Amino acid sequence: MGLVMILVAAGFLAAARYAVTPARTRRTWLVALAATELGYLWVLPAAGLACWAASRVGEGDASAFERVLSIGAAGLAAGATALLLRPVLSAARLAGRVRRDLTEVLGLCAEEDLWSWRRLLFGAMQSRRVTVETQDAEGLAVDFYRAAGAAEAAGAPCVVVVHGGGWDSGDRTQLAGLNHWLALRGVAVAALSYRLAPAHRWPAQRDDVRAGVSWVRANATALGVDPRRLTLLGRSAGAQIVTAAAYGETLSGVRAVVALYGCFDLEFVWSIRSDKDALNSDKLLRQFLGGPPEGARVELFRTASAEKLVHAGAPPTLIIHGVLDELVWCRHSERLAAALGRAGVPHVFIRLPWATHAGEANLHGPSGQLITGAVLRVARGG
């Protein structure tokens, strides 16, 4: 029994360690995502194992070896419990500062709190969905989520969502839970499927976002949205696309940008690329841009790099990135935030100390609550 306890405790600790250390492969990233965004569900089993193992130490009929195993299991399980609690405790502390930054920097209304223990435990049970309307937007497939309770006369704010996937995969259905969540709170969502590499290289993706925004504006009345209250939101590769599109030109009606765990200087990305990292970034960049930043491609890299396109008139921006993200380093967002600061562009940069890539996969978890709450405030505006 003691050996079983110590093996189970070691398993808990092996997973829980990703709350403080990065996951460096795709497989361990999935473990890290579960441990950091769902790990609070493992706390009771881990704590229970720690208590049970500790109680066995004092049993009179236990051998010295069994006692050593019980002590070891209790220690491992207690350590796992502490690590599994880190994301939720960190998120609860961070919520107040994020709320202040959104209010003071972006001038957004201080609505309900960004953090709820009740939602953490029971949010998934209360999740609802809206009807998805699949539309054709100038040759692009769009899933439209109509805002619940929107006043037809005024129109609802709308978030145009651009998916991730390394530019060569993914589609508009990616992590659609956020789209339903926003629509149920009065914010419409238009989720786009852009053209993918290698069949279509940059700037095809930028052009698709431009076409999607134009389609929303042209059909605003039928969609029940306000064409002056659009927000661009991109995840990962999508964050690169929306920021480059929004900073590189003026997109009518777009008043804010949300960049979730993206990369924003493609020449810098090229300089650190590898064919051995979790994403095979060398392959992805060659597919997306055709090769190194040389000759005519220098300008191509520049137009794809939001960090180099920042200017004083760029839209207010919300940047969110997990510090432990190894698929796309948090350093990319740090560099963009610094460039926005130098240009005087209003922006809020939220670092999630425990988080890895795609933390909002659990909308009600530690990353999910902060991301959804911040995006909702940005979409609604001041």
Number of C-alpha atoms within 10 A of each C-alpha: 9 18 14 12 21 23 15 16 27 19 15 25 23 15 20 28 19 24 26 18 16 20 23 15 15 14 10 14 21 14 16 31 24 20 26 29 27 20 26 22 15 18 21 12 14 25 19 16 24 26 16 15 25 20 14 18 19 11 11 8 10 14 11 10 11 17 21 14 23 28 20 22 27 27 21 24 30 23 20 27 26 17 24 29 19 20 26 22 12 15 22 18 12 19 20 13 13 20 22 15 17 21 16 13 13 20 14 19 16 14 10 9 12 21 23 18 13 9 15 20 13 12 16 13 8 7 13 10 13 16 11 15 11 13 14 12 18 12 11 17 18 27 23 26 27 26 26 16 12 19 12 13 10 11 22 29 25 33 34 26 29 30 28 25 16 20 25 18 15 17 19 19 14 18 17 16 16 21 28 24 22 24 26 20 14 21 26 30 31 27 26 25 22 28 22 20 21 18 9 16 19 21 18 16 24 24 15 22 26 18 17 27 24 18 17 26 21 12 13 17 15 10 21 21 28 20 22 16 20 30 28 30 26 25 25 24 24 29 27 27 34 30 31 24 25 24 22 20 11 14 17 15 16 21 20 24 28 28 27 27 32 29 29 28 23 25 18 13 17 17 11 10 18 16 11 10 14 16 18 14 20 19 16 20 23 15 20 21 20 16 14 16 17 10 8 8 14 12 12 17 23 18 21 26 26 27 25 19 21 23 17 14 12 22 23 21 24 23 21 25 30 25 23 24 25 20 23 23 18 22 17 19 27 19 15 23 22 14 18 23 15 12 14 15 19 19 22 22 19 23 19 23 19 27 27 31 26 23 27 23 19 22 24 25 28 32 28 21 25 28 24 19 20 22 21 20 19 26 26 19 17 12
